[in-house]
Amino acid sequence: MLATRRLPRRNLLGYSVITSTQGLLWALVVYALYAVAELSWLRIPFLPMSVIGTAVAFYAGFKNNSAYDRFWEGRKIWGGIVNESRTFASAVLLYVQPGDGGPEARQTRRDLVYRHLAWMNAVRLQLRRTSRLHDRPSRGTRIRLEAHAAHM
């Protein structure tokens, strides 16, 4: 997943300080014009504000719901790809037997599975729109891959 459990405060402030400052300054200007300059035409009745607020709440709710639906559909599709990849790896290990060609068959099995893993990684990076192809796997991932490769 892209999200982490912690969001650094520095990042949060970096995203919100400019917008919050602009909103605060605008509110101060409007308040000064209304209270100090006594421009009563700046007053807005309560009813239109409540109707507009309700409409905006419905709009935001529907947008949030559709965004979650898109996210969930992507998760289902990615889960299907992962499941079919396991099936593919099992089929390769079943149909390409080491006894058929000795070391060449073993290398063929390894190449097929690793190429498929590379394809899955390329799809993952493309879907996330990242270009970190040269990232090293974590120690735990590397150990699992090496243990799996030893049994091929």
N, CA, C and O atoms as a GROMACS GRO file, in nm:
protein
  608
    1MET      N    1   0.082  -0.118   0.000
    1MET     CA    2   0.000   0.000   0.000
    1MET      C    3   0.086   0.124   0.000
    1MET      O    4   0.199   0.122   0.049
    2LEU      N    5   0.035   0.231  -0.053
    2LEU     CA    6   0.112   0.354  -0.060
    2LEU      C    7   0.110   0.432   0.069
    2LEU      O    8   0.205   0.504   0.099
    3ALA      N    9   0.007   0.419   0.146
    3ALA     CA   10  -0.007   0.498   0.268
    3ALA      C   11   0.063   0.428   0.384
    3ALA      O   12   0.070   0.305   0.390
    4THR      N   13   0.114   0.509   0.475
    4THR     CA   14   0.174   0.456   0.596
    4THR      C   15   0.087   0.496   0.714
    4THR      O   16  -0.006   0.576   0.701
    5ARG      N   17   0.118   0.440   0.829
    5ARG     CA   18   0.040   0.472   0.948
    5ARG      C   19   0.074   0.609   1.003
    5ARG      O   20  -0.007   0.671   1.072
    6ARG      N   21   0.192   0.657   0.974
    6ARG     CA   22   0.235   0.787   1.026
    6ARG      C   23   0.250   0.886   0.912
    6ARG      O   24   0.301   0.853   0.805
    7LEU      N   25   0.206   1.007   0.937
    7LEU     CA   26   0.224   1.116   0.842
    7LEU      C   27   0.310   1.221   0.910
    7LEU      O   28   0.267   1.280   1.009
    8PRO      N   29   0.431   1.246   0.860
    8PRO     CA   30   0.518   1.343   0.925
    8PRO      C   31   0.454   1.482   0.928
    8PRO      O   32   0.396   1.527   0.829
    9ARG      N   33   0.465   1.548   1.042
    9ARG     CA   34   0.405   1.680   1.058
    9ARG      C   35   0.463   1.781   0.960
    9ARG      O   36   0.393   1.870   0.912
   10ARG      N   37   0.591   1.767   0.930
   10ARG     CA   38   0.655   1.859   0.836
   10ARG      C   39   0.586   1.852   0.700
   10ARG      O   40   0.561   1.955   0.637
   11ASN      N   41   0.556   1.731   0.654
   11ASN     CA   42   0.487   1.716   0.526
   11ASN      C   43   0.346   1.774   0.532
   11ASN      O   44   0.302   1.842   0.440
   12LEU      N   45   0.277   1.746   0.642
   12LEU     CA   46   0.141   1.797   0.658
   12LEU      C   47   0.140   1.949   0.658
   12LEU      O   48   0.056   2.010   0.590
   13LEU      N   49   0.231   2.010   0.731
   13LEU     CA   50   0.238   2.156   0.733
   13LEU      C   51   0.278   2.211   0.597
   13LEU      O   52   0.229   2.316   0.555
   14GLY      N   53   0.368   2.142   0.529
   14GLY     CA   54   0.410   2.188   0.397
   14GLY      C   55   0.296   2.193   0.297
   14GLY      O   56   0.292   2.280   0.210
   15TYR      N   57   0.202   2.100   0.310
   15TYR     CA   58   0.088   2.098   0.219
   15TYR      C   59  -0.020   2.198   0.258
   15TYR      O   60  -0.093   2.246   0.170
   16SER      N   61  -0.032   2.230   0.386
   16SER     CA   62  -0.148   2.308   0.429
   16SER      C   63  -0.119   2.450   0.472
   16SER      O   64  -0.213   2.529   0.484
   17VAL      N   65   0.005   2.487   0.497
   17VAL     CA   66   0.034   2.620   0.550
   17VAL      C   67  -0.006   2.730   0.452
   17VAL      O   68  -0.069   2.828   0.493
   18ILE      N   69   0.028   2.717   0.327
   18ILE     CA   70   0.000   2.823   0.229
   18ILE      C   71  -0.150   2.841   0.212
   18ILE      O   72  -0.200   2.953   0.216
   19THR      N   73  -0.222   2.732   0.193
   19THR     CA   74  -0.367   2.740   0.175
   19THR      C   75  -0.436   2.794   0.300
   19THR      O   76  -0.525   2.878   0.290
   20SER      N   77  -0.394   2.746   0.416
   20SER     CA   78  -0.455   2.794   0.540
   20SER      C   79  -0.427   2.942   0.562
   20SER      O   80  -0.515   3.016   0.607
   21THR      N   81  -0.307   2.986   0.532
   21THR     CA   82  -0.272   3.128   0.548
   21THR      C   83  -0.354   3.214   0.453
   21THR      O   84  -0.402   3.320   0.492
   22GLN      N   85  -0.369   3.170   0.330
   22GLN     CA   86  -0.450   3.247   0.234
   22GLN      C   87  -0.595   3.256   0.281
   22GLN      O   88  -0.655   3.363   0.274
   23GLY      N   89  -0.651   3.147   0.328
   23GLY     CA   90  -0.788   3.149   0.378
   23GLY      C   91  -0.804   3.239   0.499
   23GLY      O   92  -0.903   3.312   0.510
   24LEU      N   93  -0.708   3.235   0.590
   24LEU     CA   94  -0.713   3.321   0.708
   24LEU      C   95  -0.704   3.469   0.670
   24LEU      O   96  -0.779   3.551   0.723
   25LEU      N   97  -0.614   3.502   0.579
   25LEU     CA   98  -0.601   3.642   0.536
   25LEU      C   99  -0.729   3.690   0.467
   25LEU      O  100  -0.773   3.803   0.491
   26TRP      N  101  -0.788   3.606   0.383
   26TRP     CA  102  -0.912   3.645   0.316
   26TRP      C  103  -1.025   3.665   0.417
   26TRP      O  104  -1.102   3.761   0.406
   27ALA      N  105  -1.034   3.576   0.515
   27ALA     CA  106  -1.137   3.591   0.619
   27ALA      C  107  -1.115   3.719   0.699
   27ALA      O  108  -1.212   3.786   0.735
   28LEU      N  109  -0.991   3.754   0.729
   28LEU     CA  110  -0.963   3.878   0.801
   28LEU      C  111  -1.001   4.001   0.719
   28LEU      O  112  -1.052   4.099   0.774
   29VAL      N  113  -0.976   3.997   0.589
   29VAL     CA  114  -1.013   4.110   0.503
   29VAL      C  115  -1.164   4.125   0.500
   29VAL      O  116  -1.215   4.237   0.513
   30VAL      N  117  -1.237   4.017   0.484
   30VAL     CA  118  -1.383   4.024   0.480
   30VAL      C  119  -1.437   4.072   0.614
   30VAL      O  120  -1.528   4.155   0.618
   31TYR      N  121  -1.382   4.021   0.724
   31TYR     CA  122  -1.428   4.065   0.856
   31TYR      C  123  -1.399   4.214   0.877
   31TYR      O  124  -1.482   4.287   0.930
   32ALA      N  125  -1.282   4.257   0.836
   32ALA     CA  126  -1.247   4.399   0.852
   32ALA      C  127  -1.341   4.487   0.770
   32ALA      O  128  -1.385   4.592   0.817
   33LEU      N  129  -1.372   4.445   0.649
   33LEU     CA  130  -1.465   4.524   0.566
   33LEU      C  131  -1.605   4.526   0.627
   33LEU      O  132  -1.673   4.628   0.620
   34TYR      N  133  -1.647   4.415   0.685
   34TYR     CA  134  -1.782   4.408   0.742
   34TYR      C  135  -1.791   4.482   0.875
   34TYR      O  136  -1.884   4.560   0.896
   35ALA      N  137  -1.695   4.459   0.965
   35ALA     CA  138  -1.704   4.515   1.100
   35ALA      C  139  -1.651   4.657   1.108
   35ALA      O  140  -1.714   4.744   1.169
   36VAL      N  141  -1.537   4.682   1.046
   36VAL     CA  142  -1.475   4.814   1.060
   36VAL      C  143  -1.533   4.912   0.959
   36VAL      O  144  -1.570   5.024   0.996
   37ALA      N  145  -1.542   4.873   0.833
   37ALA     CA  146  -1.594   4.964   0.730
   37ALA      C  147  -1.746   4.963   0.724
   37ALA      O  148  -1.805   5.042   0.651
   38GLU      N  149  -1.809   4.875   0.802
   38GLU     CA  150  -1.955   4.866   0.811
   38GLU      C  151  -2.023   4.848   0.675
   38GLU      O  152  -2.119   4.917   0.641
   39LEU      N  153  -1.970   4.754   0.598
   39LEU     CA  154  -2.031   4.720   0.470
   39LEU      C  155  -2.130   4.606   0.494
   39LEU      O  156  -2.093   4.489   0.488
   40SER      N  157  -2.254   4.641   0.521
   40SER     CA  158  -2.354   4.540   0.559
   40SER      C  159  -2.396   4.451   0.443
   40SER      O  160  -2.455   4.346   0.466
   41TRP      N  161  -2.368   4.490   0.322
   41TRP     CA  162  -2.406   4.406   0.208
   41TRP      C  163  -2.321   4.279   0.201
   41TRP      O  164  -2.352   4.188   0.124
   42LEU      N  165  -2.213   4.270   0.280
   42LEU     CA  166  -2.132   4.148   0.284
   42LEU      C  167  -2.197   4.037   0.366
   42LEU      O  168  -2.153   3.922   0.361
   43ARG      N  169  -2.302   4.071   0.440
   43ARG     CA  170  -2.370   3.972   0.522
   43ARG      C  171  -2.443   3.872   0.431
   43ARG      O  172  -2.507   3.911   0.334
   44ILE      N  173  -2.432   3.744   0.466
   44ILE     CA  174  -2.497   3.638   0.388
   44ILE      C  175  -2.601   3.573   0.478
   44ILE      O  176  -2.571   3.537   0.591
   45PRO      N  177  -2.725   3.557   0.428
   45PRO     CA  178  -2.829   3.492   0.509
   45PRO      C  179  -2.794   3.346   0.537
   45PRO      O  180  -2.718   3.283   0.463
   46PHE      N  181  -2.851   3.294   0.644
   46PHE     CA  182  -2.820   3.159   0.689
   46PHE      C  183  -2.875   3.052   0.594
   46PHE      O  184  -2.806   2.953   0.568
   47LEU      N  185  -2.994   3.070   0.542
   47LEU     CA  186  -3.058   2.966   0.461
   47LEU      C  187  -2.979   2.930   0.336
   47LEU      O  188  -2.955   2.811   0.313
   48PRO      N  189  -2.936   3.025   0.252
   48PRO     CA  190  -2.857   2.984   0.134
   48PRO      C  191  -2.726   2.914   0.172
   48PRO      O  192  -2.683   2.821   0.103
   49MET      N  193  -2.664   2.957   0.280
   49MET     CA  194  -2.539   2.893   0.322
   49MET      C  195  -2.563   2.748   0.364
   49MET      O  196  -2.482   2.660   0.334
   50SER      N  197  -2.673   2.722   0.435
   50SER     CA  198  -2.701   2.584   0.477
   50SER      C  199  -2.736   2.496   0.358
   50SER      O  200  -2.698   2.379   0.354
   51VAL      N  201  -2.810   2.550   0.261
   51VAL     CA  202  -2.845   2.471   0.142
   51VAL      C  203  -2.720   2.440   0.060
   51VAL      O  204  -2.701   2.327   0.016
   52ILE      N  205  -2.635   2.540   0.041
   52ILE     CA  206  -2.511   2.518  -0.034
   52ILE      C  207  -2.420   2.420   0.040
   52ILE      O  208  -2.358   2.334  -0.021
   53GLY      N  209  -2.413   2.433   0.173
   53GLY     CA  210  -2.331   2.341   0.252
   53GLY      C  211  -2.380   2.198   0.241
   53GLY      O  212  -2.299   2.106   0.233
   54THR      N  213  -2.511   2.179   0.242
   54THR     CA  214  -2.566   2.044   0.228
   54THR      C  215  -2.535   1.987   0.090
   54THR      O  216  -2.498   1.871   0.077
   55ALA      N  217  -2.549   2.069  -0.014
   55ALA     CA  218  -2.519   2.024  -0.150
   55ALA      C  219  -2.372   1.986  -0.164
   55ALA      O  220  -2.339   1.885  -0.225
   56VAL      N  221  -2.285   2.067  -0.106
   56VAL     CA  222  -2.141   2.036  -0.113
   56VAL      C  223  -2.110   1.908  -0.037
   56VAL      O  224  -2.026   1.829  -0.080
   57ALA      N  225  -2.178   1.885   0.076
   57ALA     CA  226  -2.156   1.762   0.153
   57ALA      C  227  -2.198   1.639   0.072
   57ALA      O  228  -2.127   1.538   0.072
   58PHE      N  229  -2.312   1.647   0.003
   58PHE     CA  230  -2.354   1.535  -0.081
   58PHE      C  231  -2.255   1.511  -0.194
   58PHE      O  232  -2.219   1.397  -0.223
   59TYR      N  233  -2.211   1.618  -0.258
   59TYR     CA  234  -2.116   1.607  -0.369
   59TYR      C  235  -1.985   1.543  -0.321
   59TYR      O  236  -1.933   1.452  -0.386
   60ALA      N  237  -1.933   1.590  -0.208
   60ALA     CA  238  -1.808   1.534  -0.155
   60ALA      C  239  -1.826   1.387  -0.117
   60ALA      O  240  -1.736   1.306  -0.138
   61GLY      N  241  -1.942   1.353  -0.061
   61GLY     CA  242  -1.968   1.214  -0.025
   61GLY      C  243  -1.970   1.122  -0.147
   61GLY      O  244  -1.913   1.014  -0.144
   62PHE      N  245  -2.037   1.166  -0.254
   62PHE     CA  246  -2.042   1.084  -0.375
   62PHE      C  247  -1.904   1.072  -0.440
   62PHE      O  248  -1.869   0.965  -0.489
   63LYS      N  249  -1.827   1.180  -0.440
   63LYS     CA  250  -1.692   1.174  -0.496
   63LYS      C  251  -1.604   1.077  -0.416
   63LYS      O  252  -1.528   1.000  -0.474
   64ASN      N  253  -1.616   1.082  -0.285
   64ASN     CA  254  -1.538   0.993  -0.199
   64ASN      C  255  -1.578   0.848  -0.223
   64ASN      O  256  -1.491   0.760  -0.229
   65ASN      N  257  -1.705   0.823  -0.238
   65ASN     CA  258  -1.754   0.687  -0.261
   65ASN      C  259  -1.704   0.634  -0.395
   65ASN      O  260  -1.661   0.518  -0.403
   66SER      N  261  -1.708   0.715  -0.499
   66SER     CA  262  -1.660   0.668  -0.629
   66SER      C  263  -1.509   0.646  -0.629
   66SER      O  264  -1.461   0.555  -0.695
   67ALA      N  265  -1.435   0.728  -0.555
   67ALA     CA  266  -1.290   0.708  -0.546
   67ALA      C  267  -1.259   0.576  -0.475
   67ALA      O  268  -1.170   0.503  -0.518
   68TYR      N  269  -1.332   0.546  -0.369
   68TYR     CA  270  -1.310   0.420  -0.299
   68TYR      C  271  -1.347   0.302  -0.388
   68TYR      O  272  -1.279   0.199  -0.385
   69ASP      N  273  -1.454   0.315  -0.466
   69ASP     CA  274  -1.492   0.206  -0.557
   69ASP      C  275  -1.382   0.180  -0.660
   69ASP      O  276  -1.353   0.064  -0.690
   70ARG      N  277  -1.321   0.286  -0.713
   70ARG     CA  278  -1.210   0.267  -0.807
   70ARG      C  279  -1.092   0.199  -0.740
   70ARG      O  280  -1.030   0.109  -0.797
   71PHE      N  281  -1.061   0.241  -0.618
   71PHE     CA  282  -0.952   0.180  -0.542
   71PHE      C  283  -0.980   0.031  -0.520
   71PHE      O  284  -0.892  -0.052  -0.540
   72TRP      N  285  -1.101  -0.002  -0.479
   72TRP     CA  286  -1.134  -0.140  -0.449
   72TRP      C  287  -1.132  -0.226  -0.575
   72TRP      O  288  -1.090  -0.342  -0.570
   73GLU      N  289  -1.177  -0.172  -0.687
   73GLU     CA  290  -1.172  -0.247  -0.812
   73GLU      C  291  -1.027  -0.277  -0.850
   73GLU      O  292  -0.996  -0.387  -0.896
   74GLY      N  293  -0.940  -0.180  -0.832
   74GLY     CA  294  -0.798  -0.203  -0.860
   74GLY      C  295  -0.739  -0.309  -0.769
   74GLY      O  296  -0.659  -0.392  -0.814
   75ARG      N  297  -0.778  -0.308  -0.641
   75ARG     CA  298  -0.729  -0.410  -0.548
   75ARG      C  299  -0.775  -0.549  -0.592
   75ARG      O  300  -0.699  -0.645  -0.583
   76LYS      N  301  -0.900  -0.560  -0.638
   76LYS     CA  302  -0.951  -0.691  -0.682
   76LYS      C  303  -0.875  -0.739  -0.805
   76LYS      O  304  -0.839  -0.856  -0.815
   77ILE      N  305  -0.850  -0.649  -0.900
   77ILE     CA  306  -0.778  -0.687  -1.021
   77ILE      C  307  -0.635  -0.728  -0.988
   77ILE      O  308  -0.585  -0.829  -1.038
   78TRP      N  309  -0.569  -0.649  -0.902
   78TRP     CA  310  -0.432  -0.684  -0.863
   78TRP      C  311  -0.429  -0.817  -0.789
   78TRP      O  312  -0.338  -0.897  -0.810
   79GLY      N  313  -0.526  -0.843  -0.703
   79GLY     CA  314  -0.534  -0.972  -0.635
   79GLY      C  315  -0.550  -1.086  -0.734
   79GLY      O  316  -0.492  -1.194  -0.714
   80GLY      N  317  -0.628  -1.064  -0.839
   80GLY     CA  318  -0.642  -1.166  -0.943
   80GLY      C  319  -0.511  -1.192  -1.015
   80GLY      O  320  -0.478  -1.307  -1.046
   81ILE      N  321  -0.436  -1.085  -1.043
   81ILE     CA  322  -0.306  -1.102  -1.108
   81ILE      C  323  -0.212  -1.183  -1.020
   81ILE      O  324  -0.143  -1.273  -1.067
   82VAL      N  325  -0.211  -1.152  -0.891
   82VAL     CA  326  -0.123  -1.224  -0.798
   82VAL      C  327  -0.164  -1.371  -0.791
   82VAL      O  328  -0.078  -1.459  -0.792
   83ASN      N  329  -0.293  -1.399  -0.783
   83ASN     CA  330  -0.339  -1.538  -0.776
   83ASN      C  331  -0.304  -1.614  -0.904
   83ASN      O  332  -0.259  -1.729  -0.897
   84GLU      N  333  -0.325  -1.553  -1.018
   84GLU     CA  334  -0.291  -1.619  -1.144
   84GLU      C  335  -0.141  -1.638  -1.158
   84GLU      O  336  -0.096  -1.732  -1.222
   85SER      N  337  -0.063  -1.549  -1.099
   85SER     CA  338   0.082  -1.564  -1.102
   85SER      C  339   0.125  -1.685  -1.022
   85SER      O  340   0.216  -1.758  -1.062
   86ARG      N  341   0.060  -1.707  -0.910
   86ARG     CA  342   0.089  -1.828  -0.831
   86ARG      C  343   0.055  -1.953  -0.911
   86ARG      O  344   0.128  -2.052  -0.909
   87THR      N  345  -0.058  -1.948  -0.980
   87THR     CA  346  -0.098  -2.061  -1.063
   87THR      C  347   0.005  -2.085  -1.174
   87THR      O  348   0.041  -2.199  -1.203
   88PHE      N  349   0.051  -1.976  -1.235
   88PHE     CA  350   0.152  -1.987  -1.342
   88PHE      C  351   0.281  -2.048  -1.288
   88PHE      O  352   0.338  -2.138  -1.350
   89ALA      N  353   0.326  -2.000  -1.171
   89ALA     CA  354   0.450  -2.054  -1.113
   89ALA      C  355   0.433  -2.202  -1.079
   89ALA      O  356   0.525  -2.281  -1.101
   90SER      N  357   0.318  -2.240  -1.026
   90SER     CA  358   0.293  -2.381  -0.996
   90SER      C  359   0.294  -2.465  -1.123
   90SER      O  360   0.348  -2.576  -1.124
   91ALA      N  361   0.234  -2.413  -1.229
   91ALA     CA  362   0.232  -2.486  -1.356
   91ALA      C  363   0.373  -2.501  -1.412
   91ALA      O  364   0.408  -2.608  -1.463
   92VAL      N  365   0.452  -2.396  -1.404
   92VAL     CA  366   0.590  -2.406  -1.453
   92VAL      C  367   0.667  -2.511  -1.374
   92VAL      O  368   0.738  -2.593  -1.432
   93LEU      N  369   0.652  -2.508  -1.242
   93LEU     CA  370   0.723  -2.606  -1.159
   93LEU      C  371   0.673  -2.748  -1.184
   93LEU      O  372   0.749  -2.844  -1.169
   94LEU      N  373   0.546  -2.763  -1.221
   94LEU     CA  374   0.489  -2.895  -1.245
   94LEU      C  375   0.527  -2.949  -1.383
   94LEU      O  376   0.564  -3.066  -1.395
   95TYR      N  377   0.519  -2.865  -1.486
   95TYR     CA  378   0.536  -2.914  -1.623
   95TYR      C  379   0.680  -2.914  -1.672
   95TYR      O  380   0.714  -2.993  -1.759
   96VAL      N  381   0.764  -2.828  -1.618
   96VAL     CA  382   0.905  -2.828  -1.659
   96VAL      C  383   0.983  -2.899  -1.549
   96VAL      O  384   1.025  -2.838  -1.451
   97GLN      N  385   1.000  -3.028  -1.567
   97GLN     CA  386   1.064  -3.111  -1.464
   97GLN      C  387   1.216  -3.110  -1.483
   97GLN      O  388   1.264  -3.110  -1.596
   98PRO      N  389   1.292  -3.111  -1.372
   98PRO     CA  390   1.438  -3.113  -1.384
   98PRO      C  391   1.490  -3.239  -1.454
   98PRO      O  392   1.595  -3.236  -1.517
   99GLY      N  393   1.417  -3.349  -1.444
   99GLY     CA  394   1.461  -3.473  -1.508
   99GLY      C  395   1.452  -3.467  -1.660
   99GLY      O  396   1.517  -3.547  -1.728
  100ASP      N  397   1.373  -3.376  -1.714
  100ASP     CA  398   1.356  -3.368  -1.858
  100ASP      C  399   1.482  -3.320  -1.929
  100ASP      O  400   1.517  -3.370  -2.036
  101GLY      N  401   1.550  -3.224  -1.868
  101GLY     CA  402   1.665  -3.168  -1.938
  101GLY      C  403   1.781  -3.135  -1.846
  101GLY      O  404   1.874  -3.066  -1.887
  102GLY      N  405   1.775  -3.183  -1.725
  102GLY     CA  406   1.885  -3.158  -1.632
  102GLY      C  407   1.894  -3.012  -1.591
  102GLY      O  408   1.793  -2.949  -1.560
  103PRO      N  409   2.016  -2.959  -1.590
  103PRO     CA  410   2.034  -2.821  -1.545
  103PRO      C  411   1.964  -2.717  -1.634
  103PRO      O  412   1.925  -2.611  -1.587
  104GLU      N  413   1.950  -2.751  -1.763
  104GLU     CA  414   1.882  -2.656  -1.852
  104GLU      C  415   1.736  -2.639  -1.812
  104GLU      O  416   1.683  -2.528  -1.816
  105ALA      N  417   1.670  -2.748  -1.773
  105ALA     CA  418   1.530  -2.739  -1.732
  105ALA      C  419   1.518  -2.660  -1.602
  105ALA      O  420   1.425  -2.581  -1.586
  106ARG      N  421   1.612  -2.680  -1.512
  106ARG     CA  422   1.612  -2.603  -1.387
  106ARG      C  423   1.626  -2.454  -1.416
  106ARG      O  424   1.556  -2.371  -1.358
  107GLN      N  425   1.718  -2.420  -1.506
  107GLN     CA  426   1.739  -2.280  -1.541
  107GLN      C  427   1.618  -2.223  -1.615
  107GLN      O  428   1.582  -2.107  -1.596
  108THR      N  429   1.553  -2.305  -1.698
  108THR     CA  430   1.433  -2.260  -1.768
  108THR      C  431   1.322  -2.229  -1.668
  108THR      O  432   1.254  -2.127  -1.680
  109ARG      N  433   1.304  -2.317  -1.569
  109ARG     CA  434   1.202  -2.291  -1.465
  109ARG      C  435   1.231  -2.160  -1.394
  109ARG      O  436   1.142  -2.077  -1.375
  110ARG      N  437   1.354  -2.143  -1.354
  110ARG     CA  438   1.393  -2.022  -1.281
  110ARG      C  439   1.372  -1.898  -1.369
  110ARG      O  440   1.320  -1.797  -1.322
  111ASP      N  441   1.412  -1.906  -1.496
  111ASP     CA  442   1.396  -1.791  -1.586
  111ASP      C  443   1.249  -1.755  -1.604
  111ASP      O  444   1.212  -1.637  -1.600
  112LEU      N  445   1.164  -1.857  -1.625
  112LEU     CA  446   1.022  -1.829  -1.646
  112LEU      C  447   0.959  -1.762  -1.524
  112LEU      O  448   0.886  -1.663  -1.537
  113VAL      N  449   0.987  -1.815  -1.406
  113VAL     CA  450   0.928  -1.758  -1.284
  113VAL      C  451   0.983  -1.618  -1.258
  113VAL      O  452   0.907  -1.527  -1.225
  114TYR      N  453   1.115  -1.600  -1.273
  114TYR     CA  454   1.174  -1.468  -1.248
  114TYR      C  455   1.127  -1.364  -1.350
  114TYR      O  456   1.107  -1.248  -1.316
  115ARG      N  457   1.111  -1.406  -1.475
  115ARG     CA  458   1.060  -1.311  -1.575
  115ARG      C  459   0.918  -1.269  -1.542
  115ARG      O  460   0.880  -1.154  -1.561
  116HIS      N  461   0.841  -1.364  -1.494
  116HIS     CA  462   0.704  -1.328  -1.457
  116HIS      C  463   0.703  -1.235  -1.335
  116HIS      O  464   0.624  -1.142  -1.330
  117LEU      N  465   0.790  -1.260  -1.238
  117LEU     CA  466   0.802  -1.169  -1.124
  117LEU      C  467   0.847  -1.030  -1.169
  117LEU      O  468   0.800  -0.929  -1.117
  118ALA      N  469   0.938  -1.026  -1.265
  118ALA     CA  470   0.982  -0.896  -1.318
  118ALA      C  471   0.867  -0.824  -1.387
  118ALA      O  472   0.853  -0.702  -1.374
  119TRP      N  473   0.784  -0.899  -1.461
  119TRP     CA  474   0.669  -0.836  -1.526
  119TRP      C  475   0.572  -0.780  -1.422
  119TRP      O  476   0.522  -0.669  -1.436
  120MET      N  477   0.548  -0.858  -1.316
  120MET     CA  478   0.458  -0.809  -1.210
  120MET      C  479   0.514  -0.684  -1.145
  120MET      O  480   0.439  -0.591  -1.114
  121ASN      N  481   0.644  -0.680  -1.123
  121ASN     CA  482   0.705  -0.562  -1.063
  121ASN      C  483   0.693  -0.442  -1.157
  121ASN      O  484   0.667  -0.331  -1.112
  122ALA      N  485   0.714  -0.464  -1.286
  122ALA     CA  486   0.700  -0.354  -1.383
  122ALA      C  487   0.556  -0.302  -1.387
  122ALA      O  488   0.534  -0.181  -1.396
  123VAL      N  489   0.459  -0.392  -1.381
  123VAL     CA  490   0.318  -0.349  -1.378
  123VAL      C  491   0.290  -0.270  -1.252
  123VAL      O  492   0.223  -0.166  -1.257
  124ARG      N  493   0.340  -0.317  -1.138
  124ARG     CA  494   0.320  -0.247  -1.011
  124ARG      C  495   0.378  -0.106  -1.017
  124ARG      O  496   0.312  -0.010  -0.975
  125LEU      N  497   0.499  -0.093  -1.068
  125LEU     CA  498   0.562   0.039  -1.076
  125LEU      C  499   0.488   0.130  -1.174
  125LEU      O  500   0.473   0.249  -1.148
  126GLN      N  501   0.440   0.074  -1.284
  126GLN     CA  502   0.367   0.156  -1.381
  126GLN      C  503   0.234   0.202  -1.325
  126GLN      O  504   0.194   0.316  -1.346
  127LEU      N  505   0.164   0.115  -1.252
  127LEU     CA  506   0.036   0.153  -1.195
  127LEU      C  507   0.051   0.258  -1.087
  127LEU      O  508  -0.035   0.345  -1.071
  128ARG      N  509   0.160   0.253  -1.013
  128ARG     CA  510   0.184   0.353  -0.909
  128ARG      C  511   0.253   0.477  -0.964
  128ARG      O  512   0.273   0.576  -0.893
  129ARG      N  513   0.288   0.472  -1.091
  129ARG     CA  514   0.356   0.583  -1.158
  129ARG      C  515   0.487   0.620  -1.088
  129ARG      O  516   0.516   0.737  -1.063
  130THR      N  517   0.564   0.518  -1.056
  130THR     CA  518   0.696   0.539  -0.998
  130THR      C  519   0.800   0.485  -1.095
  130THR      O  520   0.767   0.405  -1.183
  131SER      N  521   0.922   0.527  -1.080
  131SER     CA  522   1.027   0.480  -1.170
  131SER      C  523   1.144   0.423  -1.090
  131SER      O  524   1.259   0.436  -1.131
  132ARG      N  525   1.114   0.361  -0.977
  132ARG     CA  526   1.220   0.308  -0.893
  132ARG      C  527   1.247   0.163  -0.929
  132ARG      O  528   1.224   0.073  -0.848
  133LEU      N  529   1.296   0.140  -1.049
  133LEU     CA  530   1.323   0.004  -1.094
  133LEU      C  531   1.445  -0.055  -1.025
  133LEU      O  532   1.458  -0.177  -1.017
  134HIS      N  533   1.533   0.028  -0.976
  134HIS     CA  534   1.659  -0.022  -0.922
  134HIS      C  535   1.659  -0.032  -0.771
  134HIS      O  536   1.765  -0.045  -0.710
  135ASP      N  537   1.541  -0.026  -0.708
  135ASP     CA  538   1.535  -0.043  -0.563
  135ASP      C  539   1.576  -0.184  -0.526
  135ASP      O  540   1.541  -0.281  -0.594
  136ARG      N  541   1.649  -0.195  -0.420
  136ARG     CA  542   1.689  -0.326  -0.372
  136ARG      C  543   1.578  -0.382  -0.284
  136ARG      O  544   1.518  -0.308  -0.206
  137PRO      N  545   1.550  -0.512  -0.294
  137PRO     CA  546   1.448  -0.569  -0.206
  137PRO      C  547   1.496  -0.570  -0.062
  137PRO      O  548   1.617  -0.567  -0.036
  138SER      N  549   1.402  -0.575   0.030
  138SER     CA  550   1.438  -0.579   0.171
  138SER      C  551   1.508  -0.712   0.202
  138SER      O  552   1.502  -0.806   0.122
  139ARG      N  553   1.572  -0.719   0.317
  139ARG     CA  554   1.646  -0.839   0.354
  139ARG      C  555   1.553  -0.960   0.362
  139ARG      O  556   1.589  -1.068   0.316
  140GLY      N  557   1.434  -0.943   0.420
  140GLY     CA  558   1.340  -1.054   0.431
  140GLY      C  559   1.293  -1.103   0.296
  140GLY      O  560   1.281  -1.224   0.273
  141THR      N  561   1.265  -1.011   0.205
  141THR     CA  562   1.222  -1.049   0.070
  141THR      C  563   1.334  -1.123  -0.001
  141THR      O  564   1.310  -1.223  -0.068
  142ARG      N  565   1.457  -1.073   0.012
  142ARG     CA  566   1.571  -1.136  -0.054
  142ARG      C  567   1.592  -1.278  -0.001
  142ARG      O  568   1.620  -1.369  -0.079
  143ILE      N  569   1.577  -1.297   0.130
  143ILE     CA  570   1.595  -1.431   0.188
  143ILE      C  571   1.488  -1.526   0.136
  143ILE      O  572   1.518  -1.640   0.103
  144ARG      N  573   1.362  -1.480   0.130
  144ARG     CA  574   1.254  -1.565   0.080
  144ARG      C  575   1.276  -1.601  -0.067
  144ARG      O  576   1.255  -1.715  -0.107
  145LEU      N  577   1.319  -1.503  -0.149
  145LEU     CA  578   1.343  -1.530  -0.290
  145LEU      C  579   1.458  -1.630  -0.307
  145LEU      O  580   1.450  -1.720  -0.392
  146GLU      N  581   1.564  -1.614  -0.228
  146GLU     CA  582   1.677  -1.707  -0.239
  146GLU      C  583   1.637  -1.847  -0.193
  146GLU      O  584   1.680  -1.946  -0.252
  147ALA      N  585   1.555  -1.856  -0.088
  147ALA     CA  586   1.510  -1.987  -0.041
  147ALA      C  587   1.420  -2.053  -0.145
  147ALA      O  588   1.429  -2.174  -0.167
  148HIS      N  589   1.335  -1.973  -0.208
  148HIS     CA  590   1.246  -2.027  -0.311
  148HIS      C  591   1.328  -2.071  -0.433
  148HIS      O  592   1.299  -2.175  -0.493
  149ALA      N  593   1.428  -1.993  -0.469
  149ALA     CA  594   1.510  -2.026  -0.585
  149ALA      C  595   1.590  -2.154  -0.561
  149ALA      O  596   1.618  -2.228  -0.655
  150ALA      N  597   1.627  -2.179  -0.437
  150ALA     CA  598   1.704  -2.300  -0.406
  150ALA      C  599   1.621  -2.426  -0.428
  150ALA      O  600   1.677  -2.532  -0.456
  151HIS      N  601   1.490  -2.416  -0.414
  151HIS     CA  602   1.402  -2.533  -0.431
  151HIS      C  603   1.356  -2.552  -0.574
  151HIS      O  604   1.283  -2.646  -0.602
  152MET      N  605   1.395  -2.466  -0.664
  152MET     CA  606   1.349  -2.476  -0.802
  152MET      C  607   1.429  -2.579  -0.879
  152MET      O  608   1.403  -2.601  -0.997
   0.00000   0.00000   0.00000
